[in-house]
Amino acid sequence: MPFCTKCGAEVSEEAEFCPKCGSPLREARVRRPYEEKGEKAEKGEKAEKEGDRTGPITGGLVLIWLGLTFYLATFGIVRWMDWWAYFLLGLGGILLIRAALISTLTERVGLAYGSVIGGGILLIIGATWILGIRIWWPLILIAIGLVIIVSALRERVRSPRP
């Protein structure tokens, strides 16, 4: 008798949904515990093992930007008081570059969303400080946080768990 891959409950061969958790029981979702992994599962595991190859590039860019901003501050091109804003601005740009690399190097575009959000926020903080709009960036962060929470709650309402 096959088992549900989501909850492990025994299901009949004819069942379309798991009687315990309600998950759909398609060919890919029903398996016997002793069966070999399919080719599709092996490909997924291989992709996971390869991981994110953008790490060394991102780390190198961060170190280069850190050194460059230190250099600019040391020689008075950037004031030390404003150094952190320039660093955050560049760090935001680096995260956006990372997101672009992830979406082009992998088939999993969803992995880039965190870098896009984080990079955008860092860009906003750095740019508003540099442009002298210092009072607005905390409010912008609060607004972005609220938008993220509301969109997550809306998504949960649209697709409730069984």
Buried (B, 14 or more C-beta within 10 A) or exposed (E): EBBBEBEEEEBEEEBEBBEBEEBBBEEEBBBEEEEEEEEEEEEEEEEEEEEBEBEEBBEEBBEEBEEBBBEBBEEEEBEEEBBBBBBBBBBBBBBBBBBBBBBEBBEEEEBBEEBBBBBBBBBBBBBBBBEEEEEEBEEBBEEBEEEEEEEEEEEEEEEEEE
